[in-house]
Amino acid sequence: MIVQADFYLLDRPGLKLESVLCTLVRKAWTVGFKISILVKDSEQAKTLDESLWQDSGFLAHELQSADNLSDAPISLTDTAKNLQPLVINLSSQPLQAFDKLQRVLEIVPNENSLRQQSRDHYRNYQQLGWQLKMHKIG
C-alpha cells in the first residue's frame, strides 16, 4: 500500500497551528480514521490537549506515552511507537513506513526555519515513494 502524505502550508501570517490541527483532526475523525498526533515534546502535547477541548468542542482524545497505550480514537504522543493509520506529524523527524500506516499529515508553519524542516520531510517521503500532496491554507 502506498502511503499518502499531505502537507498543509500555512500561508497567512497569524494563522495558528492549533486551529488548523483541530480542523484536520475533526475532518479525519468524522470519516472514521483513528489518529495519532505525533508531537515534538510533552509541552506541545499539553497545549494541543487543551486546544482539542476548547477550540473544537469534544473530540475523544488522550495523552499517550510509551508505557500507556491509548484506546481513544485520537491520541497525542511524543513517541513514534504504536501509531494509528493516520498520523499528524508535528515532530522534527519524518515518519518511517510501518504496517498499518495509510496517511501522514504535516502542517507547515509560516516560519522559514520550520519550512526547511518540512522540505526535508517532503524529500524523505518522496524517496520512500509515497504519494505527496500540497494544500495552501490561507
C-alpha positions, -999 to +999 in steps of 0.1 A: +000+000+000+013+035-009+012+060+019-003+094+012+014+124+027-004+157+028+014+190+035-007+219+048+011+251+041+000+279+065+002+307+040-012+336+061+007+352+089-010+348+123-027+315+113-023+293+143-012+257+141-036+247+168-066+259+148-056+241+116-048+210+136-083+209+152-099+213+118-079+185+103-085+162+133-122+168+132-124+160+094-103+129+097-122+116+128-156+123+111-147+100+082-136+072+106-098+075+110-081+067+142-055+094+146-021+098+163-008+133+167+030+129+170+042+160+189+077+174+194+075+173+233+053+170+263+047+208+265+033+208+230+011+178+239-004+197+268-011+228+247-028+207+220-047+187+246-063+220+257-069+231+221-087+198+213-110+205+242-115+242+238-112+251+201-131+222+186-156+210+212-153+175+224-130+152+204-123+120+223-086+120+228-059+113+254-022+117+260-003+085+252+032+076+265+054+047+255+041+028+286+005+039+283-012+029+251-044+047+242-077+033+232-091+067+223-097+074+186-073+104+189-040+102+208-013+127+214+021+111+217+058+121+216+070+086+206+067+071+172+056+037+186+021+022+183+008+049+159-026+048+143-032+046+105-034+084+102-006+103+118-004+141+121+034+146+124+044+177+143+078+163+153+111+173+139+116+139+123+100+125+092+080+093+097+091+059+085+066+034+069+050+008+092+024-019+085-008+000+092+002+035+081-021+049+055-018+086+057+005+113+071-005+150+076+022+176+080+014+212+090+039+236+076+041+268+097+047+302+082+083+303+096+114+299+075+133+276+098+103+252+102+096+253+065+131+239+058+123+210+082+091+204+062+111+204+029+133+177+044+103+156+054+089+161+019+121+148+003+123+119+027+087+108+018+094+113-019+124+089-016+101+064+001+078+065-030+048+080-011+020+099-028+026+136-019+001+165-020+004+202-010-025+223+003-023+261+009-042+273+039-048+310+037 
